[in-house]
Amino acid sequence: MASSDVRGVGIDLGTTNSAVAHVPIQAEDVEPESLEVLQVTGPGEVSERALLPSFLYLAGEHEMPQGSLDLPWAGERRFVVGAFARDQGARVPARLVASAKSWLCHPGVDRRGPILPWKGADDVERMSPVDASSAYLSHLGGAWRAAHGTDLASQKVVLAVPASFDAAARDLTVEAAAAAGLRDPVLLEEPQAALYAWIGRTGGAWRTEVEVGDVILVVDVGGGTTDLSLIAVSEERGGLVLTRVAVGEHILLGGDNMDLALAHAVRSRLASQGTKLDGWQVVELGHVCRDAKERLLSDEDVAEVPIAVKGRGSRLVGGTIRSAVARDEAAQVLLEGFFPCCDVGARPKESRSLGLTEWGLSYAADTSITAHLAAFLGRHAGALGDLPGAAAETSAWAGFAVPTAVLFNGGVFRSTALRRRVLEVLGSWVETAGGQPPRELEARDLDRAVALGGAYYAWVREGHGLRIRGGTARAYYVGVEAAVPAVPGMPPRVDAVCVAPFGMEEGSAAELSGREFGVVVGQPMEFRFFASSVRRDDAVGHVIESWDVESELAELPPLRAVLQADGQEGALVPVRIHSRITEVGTLQVWCMERDGHGRWKLEFDVRTRG
């Protein structure tokens, strides 16, 4: 393929919806274009849609007519991805795979194991979160081939991931892409992708909308997650420079929660009228309320959206339960339930009411996105460091990172009321600290901005435009058993040694010079690893002897390996530690034998601990 035919392709593999956009990679100036995704929209019906719903439906043996789920690039399938999968799954939830992206970063399950659909029917053949993610990417590859006549693998692919994804989740994302035939896609944080989309849309005019000293807060509320980032504007050699200086924790809170909140409101209203819904009807009601929410957020002229749920039971066989979601009701539920007014000292509640809880996704216990936002800004009060401008100066004494501008992303922010509330709350915090309220940077196409920004970034990587600086969003550490005298009844002390500092750039490597470690070869061993989004100044080799796990370090899935060495089974071998951030944005850790040729790569073990 001629280089002039290669395109930069951005893929947003979302929790609720996925999208694709592309640009001619060699053009001097570009405006990303979205791909209309061909998909099954009904039995035997195939059509293009702007988004691919991130749902997979596993049909029963005789549930669908033969060939009714076929696509131009795939026939005789028992599963379907996209719009019809979402709609059919609303009717038969026990066969629906959903939230695969959220499961992909869940440290408490075997993410390569067949666990989805979670709580599925006994006769459903399950699949892993990696396999489900791969199925979505394979579908997007087929849709691309149908539209352009080329393989997606031959393009410059950028795959967006949450900024909060740790090293293990990033590895699994690349693994899912490889299974779908995509070779080494570049990973890009979703909030950065949203900012790239804004830059690409404004062209050179973005330089007139920000100035040195600005701090841009990206608030990205997707279907299943809330992702927060801070990007600072500084100057170098007379030009503006953008640097990602902070990212939030992984918060499982988003549009899906809002759908359930609306469903709960409708369910309560129906109950007060004498109509009770069973468990499956409540699930179906959640899907119906999602559609109602999207209509109300998209069209401010719509005052009310009718909804219907299939009846069950002897009195309702063949009947339908009908109600409606009004604009005022939705605004009340969403504003006060998810964006309540609070002060900057507010923090999300973490405790639950019962000691025993159902095992599943680690959903946020507190639905207040504004409280999560306050916690994020407070946690990163020192992130602006020595940056110029009033925002950095105010942050230093105010006790929280002060933004000067806000960029919204995610379909829920099509609502003017929700954007206005966030700006109102932020403005009250900043004004109390003596600063000016942040302004809004105008975003467009909120559902596809991440894909559009990913495509634009692929173009930037070819030497065009401005690249946001940032590197790794976390510092990474290996756990090392300290060489100290044993004490009866006390476990050995474990130190955390930095192997990759915050901001380590893609394609760079580091060695723990001056430090040697011993590893046992020929036997199964476990290596503990940790990450921190707040320890910004630790250099490679820095040792932490004690830490607050809750606020400083988070433990990653262990690295388990048998380091093979001929004739040395059980021997303790002296090694040096090398780390590398690959060009695609994943972490590699190597043990290099001091006096021999041993060279062992450690791989994350993402199975549950047992």
Residue, then its C-alpha position, 0 to 999 in steps of 0.5 A: m500500500a502506498s504511504s499516501d493511502v495510509r490513514g490515521v485511525g482513532i478508535d474509542l473502545g467505549t464502555t457503552n459505545s465505540a467509535v472510529a474516525h480517520v484522517p489522511i496521514q500525509a496531508e498538510d492539514v486535516e479535519p478528522e472524519s467519522l466512520e459510519v459503522l455497519q452493524v446488525t440493527g434487527p434480524g436480517e437487517v444491516s445498516e450504518r450507525a454513527l456509533l457501535p454500541s459496546f454490547l455483545y449478545l449470545a443468541g440461543e441455539h434456536e432463538m434467531p433464524q439462520g443467517s439473521l445475524d450475518l454481516p458482509w464479512a462474517g456469516e453463520r454466527r451465534f452472536v451479534v455486536g452493536a445496536f441489535a445486541r443492545d436492544q435484544g439484550a434489553r429483552v433477554p439480559a441473561r445473554l448480554v455481555a456488557s461493560a467489558k471495558s470495566w471488567l478489563c481493568h478489574p483486578g479481582v477477576d480473571r480477565r482472560g477467563p470466561i466470566l461474561p455475561w456476569k450472572g448469565a444464564d446457565d446455558v450461555e457459553r461465556m467469554s472473557p473481557v479480553d475476548a469481548s473487547s477483541a470482538y468489538l475491535s474485530h467488528l470495527g475492523g470488518a466495518w472499516r474493510a467494508a467501507h474502505g477496502t483495506d485492512l485496519a491493521s495496515q493503517k496507523v491506529v490509535l486506540a484510546v484508553p482511560a487515563s486511569f487504566d493501569a499498566a495491566a489494563r493497558d497490556l490487556t487492551v493491546e492483547a485484545a487488539a492483537a487478537a483482533g488483528l491490530r498490530d501494536p496500536v498506539l495507546l492514547e489517554e481519552p481526556q488527551a484525545a478529547l483535547y486533541a479533538w478540540i485542537g483539531r477542530t479549532g485549527g490554529a485558533w486554539r492558540t488564541e483561546v488559551e494562554v501561558g499559565d492556563v490549566i485545562l480541566v478535562v471532565d470526561v463522563g462516559g457510559g461507565t466511567t468518569d475520567l479526570s485530567l489536568i493539562a497545563v499551558s506553558e511556553e517554550r522557545g516562544g511557542l505554547v506547550l501543553t503538558r498533562v500534569a495529573v490524572g484521576e483514579h479509575i471511577l466506575l461512575g457514568g451514564d449507566n448509573m444515570d440510566l439506573a437512577l432514572a429507572h429507579a425513579v420510574r419504578s418507584r412511581l409505578a409502585s406507588q400506582g400499584t404496578k410492581l416490576d420484577g428483576w428482569q423488567v427493572v433491567e429492561l427499564g434501565h435500557v429504556c431509560r437510557d434511550a429516554k435520557e439520550r433523547l432528552l439530553s440531545d433535544e431540549d425541545v423534547a419535554e417528555v419521552p414515553i417509555a414501555v416495558k413488556g408485561r409479565g405475570s398472569r394479569l399482564v401476559g401480552g400486555t405492556i407497562r407504559s409510563a414516561v420520563a419528563r425533562d424536569e424529572a430527569a434534570q432533578v435526578l441527574l443534577e441532584g443525584f450526580f452533580p450536587c452543589c458542594d464545597v471543595g472540601a467534600r469527599p466521596k463516601e467510600s463506606r457501604s451500609l452492609g458488611l456483605t456485598e455482592w461480588g462484581l464490578s467495583y462501582a463507586a459507592d458515591t454517585s456525586i461526581t462533584a465530590h469526586l472532582a473535589a477529591f481529584l483537585g485536592r489530591h493534585a494540589g501540588a501538580l502545578g508545581d513551578l508552572p507560571g501563572a496565577a492558577a499555580e500560585t493560587s493552588a499553592w495556598a488554596g489546597f487544591a489544583v485551580p483550573t482556569a478552563v474546562l473541556f467537557n467530554g461524553g454524551v451526558f454533557r450534551s445537556t447545557a444544565l449539566r455543564r452549567r452546574v459543573l461550571e457553577v460548582l467549580g466557579s464557587w470553589v475558585e472564587t473562594a480561593g480568590g481566583q477567577p471562575p474557569r471558562e468553558l472550552e467549546a466542545r462538539d460531537l461529544d459522543r465521537a470526540v475521543a475517536l476524532g482526537g485519536a485520529y488527529y493524534a495519529w496525524v500529529r505523530e507523523g510530525h504535524g501539529l502540537r503534541i501534548r506532553g505527559g508520558t506515563a500517568r503514574a510512577y511504578y514500583v517493584g516490591v523488594e524484600a528488605a535485607v533486615p534481621a527477622v523478628p518473630g511474628m512479623p512478616p519481612r519488610v517490603d520496600a517499594v523501589c521505583v522502576a518507572p517515574f511519573g511522566m516517563e516517555e514512550g519509547s524510553a528505558a531506565e535501569l536501576s543503576g547501582r542496585e542489584f537484586g537476587v531472583v530465584v530461577g527455575q521455580p514459580m515466583e511472584f513479584r509485587f508491583f505498585a503504582s502512584s499517581v501522586r508521587r511525582d518526584d520519585a526518580v528511578g531507584h528511589v526506595i519507599e520503606s513505608w507508605d500510605v497504601e490508600s493515598e500513595l501507592a496502589e498495588l497492581p496484579p502480581l507479576r508471576a513467572v518461572l525464570q528458566a535457567d538451564g541447570q540452575e533450578g532453585a538458585l539465587v541469581p544476581v540481576r539488574i532491573h531494566s524497565r521500558i515504556t514501549e512506543v505503544g504505551t505499555l510497561q515492560v520490566w526485565c531482569m538482566e543476569r549480572d554475569g551471564h546471558g539470562r534475560w527475563k521479561l516479567e508479565f502481569d498475571v491478571r488472574t484473581r488471587g487465590 
